[in-house]
Amino acid sequence: MSDPAPTERDLQRWRRYLAAERAEAETYRRLAAGRSGEDRTVLLALAQAESRHEQHWLDLLGDHAGRPLRPDLRTRALGWLSSHVSSVFVLALVQRAEGRSPYDGDAHATPRMAADERVHEEVVRGLAARGRSRLSGTFRAAVFGANDGLVSNFALILGIGATGVTTGTILATGLAGLLAGALSMGAGEYVSVRSQRELLEASAPGSDAHTAVAHLDLEANELALVYRARGMSEREAQAQAAAVLAGTDLRSTLGGVEEGGPDEHEAIGTGWQAATSSFTFFASGAVVPVVPYLLGMTGSAAVLLAAVLVGLALMATGTVVGLLSGGSLWRRAARQLAIGFGAAAATYVLGLLVGSHAG
């Protein structure tokens, strides 16, 4: 018995799928053009998989394929971003897109296609994880710096303004808070990251430890103690030591026990990177609530504009965090907004109380 003829709604849906698969394949090809080695190979393989899905919808449509449709706005945006924006951000967006595949609930998509999309999400997650790891140290300092600058200086300005001081005093206080906070954040990040790197370096294998291996007592085998101290069981340590003494590359074997050492260094970044990023982003965040006063505005108008600007900036930082972490963009944006405005409101109330007592 032959399958029933597709309805017009079916045809329209298949055309949308076809357009999306074509656009996604092109996005992967554009991303691959900017990569090399294994990353490039993986991205091109993903593009080939999307092309297979494209062919499935072409086969179903047959003579009904018609003129190519434009993909939806989100897919078109991904295609444009893949050629103009850092691939880390694009991969984060693609990961989210792959996780929203409609094929699980569509009887006309094969189980293999639905499984492909789920696997694609994990493949893209793995590719994006490398970029997230490289960004994480500097990105952490940047996001924290911008958020702290926005919240602390906005709260400071509201609190001081609530005491009834002049506009000039509010402006001076805001600029002083900007400079003091940026310097404090930069210095704190430098010390924090330098200390963390020094701790990691202290835990790394010694550079010349391998030279002692050839002279070890084969009966006592002190080498096994090295591996046991690094977390291996007694049996695993004995087997590893025996393999080393049997002729394995001594330097790579000793140096390779501390897995993740170089990656951890890469993830936290350098002290100067973190300090510069933190200083710059704190200052860029802290200047936002000061802008109305720099423009000569006063009173409620200045406060209202500052609140709007700070709110937009807080939502932007929350959205970026959600994008790179793979979480809900709206939830992260709302969280940043609620925390920032909550802190500012508490400081404003405190300023009112101080002002009333001082008066």
Buried (B, 14 or more C-beta within 10 A) or exposed (E): EEEEEBEEEBBEBBBBBBBBBBBBBBBBBBBBEBBEEEBBEBBBEBBEBBBEBBEBBBEBBEEEBEEEBEBEEBBBEBBEBBEEEEBBBBBBBBBBBBBEBEBEEBEBBEEEBBEBBEEBBEBBBEBBBBBBBBBBBBBBBBBBBBBBBBBBBBBBBBBBBBBBBEBEEBBBBBBEBBEBBBBBBBEBBBEBBBEBBEEBEEEEBEEEBBEBBEEBEEEEBEBBEBBBEBEBEEEEBBBBBBEBBEEEEBBEBBBEBBEEBEEBBBBBBBBEBBBBBBBBBBBBBBBBBBBBBEEEBBEEEBBEBBBEBBBEBBBBBBBBBBBBEBBBBEEBBBBBBEBBBEBBEEBBEBBBEBBEEEE
